[in-house]
Amino acid sequence: MPTIAPGSDWDINRCIISAGYSWCEVLGKCVRLWETACQYPTNCLTWNDGCNMCQLVEGDAEHGMALGACTEMYCFAQQMPYCAVQAPEMVIDPMPPVINPFLGSGH
């Protein structure tokens, strides 16, 4: 029986299976699932799948973000997917609201 050297078993997407890589359609690359989650970034509002722009919406707890509305363009060549618009970071105002002790309840 022939032995296969580690790293010589590539799949159709050029991922090396014996090294633990599998194809992630979302990210458009080979990933090790214990190192990189194969899901959309949580801080991304608009996702480009390599051809079309899509809105990301909150999905279930297991899968994180999910695709919402997408443009449906035909592309001759698929590019690398990327986050087109990131969500702004939440800014918490450190100042508490000002309460005026001279204003009563209006009675």
C-alpha positions in Angstrom: 0.0 0.0 0.0 1.5 3.4 -1.0 2.1 5.9 1.7 1.1 9.5 1.3 3.5 12.1 2.6 2.0 14.8 4.8 1.0 17.8 2.8 0.6 15.9 -0.5 -3.2 15.5 -0.3 -4.7 18.7 -1.7 -8.4 19.0 -2.4 -10.0 20.8 -5.3 -9.6 24.1 -3.6 -5.9 23.5 -2.9 -6.4 22.9 0.8 -4.1 20.4 2.5 -6.4 18.0 4.2 -3.7 16.1 6.2 -2.6 19.4 7.7 -6.2 20.0 9.0 -7.2 22.6 6.4 -10.7 22.7 4.8 -12.3 25.2 2.4 -14.3 28.0 3.9 -16.7 29.4 1.3 -17.5 32.5 3.5 -13.9 33.6 3.8 -12.8 32.3 0.4 -9.7 30.5 1.7 -8.4 27.4 3.4 -8.7 27.5 7.2 -8.2 25.2 10.2 -11.5 25.4 12.0 -10.0 25.2 15.4 -7.9 28.3 14.6 -10.2 30.4 12.5 -14.0 30.4 12.5 -15.6 30.0 9.1 -18.2 32.7 9.6 -18.8 36.3 8.8 -17.1 38.9 11.0 -19.4 40.2 13.8 -18.4 43.8 13.3 -19.2 43.9 9.6 -22.3 45.5 8.2 -21.7 45.0 4.4 -19.9 42.0 3.0 -18.4 41.6 -0.5 -18.4 37.9 -1.4 -15.8 38.6 -4.1 -18.5 39.7 -6.6 -21.7 40.9 -4.9 -22.3 43.3 -2.0 -24.5 41.8 0.8 -25.9 43.2 4.0 -25.1 41.1 7.0 -27.9 40.5 9.6 -27.8 38.9 13.0 -28.2 35.2 12.7 -28.6 32.5 15.3 -26.2 32.0 18.2 -24.4 29.1 16.6 -23.6 30.6 13.2 -23.2 34.3 14.1 -23.9 36.7 11.3 -25.9 35.7 8.2 -26.4 37.1 4.7 -29.3 39.5 4.1 -30.1 41.3 0.9 -27.4 40.9 -1.9 -26.8 42.3 -5.3 -27.1 39.6 -7.9 -24.4 40.5 -10.4 -22.7 38.0 -12.7 -18.9 38.1 -12.3 -16.5 36.7 -14.8 -13.8 36.2 -12.1 -14.4 35.7 -8.4 -12.2 37.9 -6.2 -11.3 37.5 -2.5 -14.2 38.2 -0.1 -13.9 41.1 2.3 -15.7 43.3 4.8 -16.7 46.5 2.8 -18.3 48.5 5.7 -17.5 47.8 9.3 -19.8 48.7 12.2 -18.8 51.8 14.2 -17.5 51.1 17.6 -19.9 51.9 20.5 -18.8 55.0 22.4 -20.1 55.1 25.9 -20.4 58.7 27.3 -18.6 58.7 30.6 -20.6 61.7 31.9 -23.8 60.8 33.9 -26.9 62.8 33.1 -27.1 66.2 34.8 -30.0 66.3 37.4 -31.1 69.8 38.4 -32.1 69.8 42.1 -34.1 73.0 41.6 -36.5 71.5 39.2 -39.2 69.6 41.0 -41.7 67.2 39.6 -43.8 70.1 38.2 -46.3 70.3 41.0 
